[in-house]
């Protein structure tokens, strides 16, 4: 006889969601890389013009930041990533974006923009949360209301 495993426990559901979030983030990055590589091979930037393709990359960066701000599971996932890793990811994303823009590699810039934006949003969010927690812990941080 097998013992029944509870599947409706909050702990079980949270562990499944956390693992799924990591898989979804990885899959989304892989699909985004594939789409941008195909766009580069097909010369999409030349067909639509570099300005339109750069606007598309900027729109995807705004979408990435909005997705991060709206999705609590994504923020929780980013909250478990080490601060140094987030900082490195943000710096690398910005460096790739700057290099691609300088080299007029619009497909690479459109690929890097949302990844850099999401990493920066997570890093800034972590910094803001740390500042809030520090001020909340310190009794002398704010004067008492009188």
N, C-alpha and C positions, 0 to 999 in steps of 0.2 A: 504494500500500500504506500502511495506517495502522500506526503503531507501537503496540504493545500497552501499555496503561497498567496498571501493577500495582495491584490492588485489595486485596491482602492485606498491604500494608505497614502497620506500626504508625502511621507518620506520617499516612497517608491515613485510617486508621480514626479516629484522634484528631481530625483536622480535621472529619470528618463528624459525630462525636459532639458536638463543641463547638458546631457550627452547629445541630444538632438540639436540643441543650439549650436554646439561646436561643429557638428556635421553640416548643418545648414550654412553656417558662415563659410566653412571651407568649400562646400559645393558652389555657393554663390560666387566666391572669388575665382574658382576654377572656371565656371561658366562665363564670368565676365572676362577673364583672360582669353578664353577661347573666342568669344565674340569679337574682342578687340584685335586679336591676332588675325582673324578672318577679315575684319575690316581693313587692316593694314595690307594684307595680301591682295585683296580685291581693289584697293585704291579708293576706298569710300571717301576719304578726305578730299581727294582730287575731284570726285564726282559732285559732291555737295559744296565744296569750297571749304577752305580751312576755317573761316569765320564760323560757319554753321557747325562744323564738327567741334570746334572749341566751345561754342555755346552748348552743344550737347554734353560735352564733358563737364562743363560748369553746372548744368542742370542735374547731372548724375551726382555731382559732389553735394549739391543742395539736398537731393533726395537721400543720399547716404547719411547726412547729418540729421535730417528729419526722421529717418527710420531709426537711427540711434536714439534720438530724444523720445520718440513715441513708444518704442518697444521696450518694455520693462525687462523682459527676459534677455534681450541683447545687452542692455545696460548692466544687468546682473552678471552676465557672462564676461563682459569687459571689466567688471569690478574684480573678478577673480584672477585677471591677468596681472602679472607683476608690473609695477610702475616703470621699472627700467625697460622692460619689454615694450610697453606702450610708448615710451619715449623714443626708443630705437625705431619702432615701426613708424611713428609719426615723422621722425627726422629723415628716415630712409624714403618714405613716401614723398615728402616735400622735396628732397634732393632729386629724386627721379623726375618729379613734375617739373622742377626748374630746368634740369638738364634736357628733358624732352622738349620743353618750350623753347629753350635756347637753340636746340638743334632742329627746330621746326618738325619734330616727329609728333604730329598731332594725334596719331593713334595711341602712341605710348603716353602722351599727356592726358588723353581722354581716359585711358586705363588707370593711370596713377591718381588722377584728381579725386575720384570718390574714395579710393582706399586711403589716401592721405587725409582727406577731410574726416572720414570716420575715425581714424586713429587719433587725429588731433582733437576731435570732439570728445573721445573717451579720455584722453590725457587731460584735457582742460576740466572735464567733469570730475575726474579723480582729484585734481588739484583743488577745485572748489569744495569738494566734499571734505577733503583733509583740512582746509582752512576753517570750514564750518565746525567740524568736530573739535578742533583745537580751541576755538573761541567758546564753544559750548562747555568744554571741560574747565576752563579757567574762570574762577569766580570773579576775578577782578577785570575781566576783559570788557565788561560793559557796566556802566554805573547803574545802581539800583534805582528803580522808579520811586519817586517820592511824591 
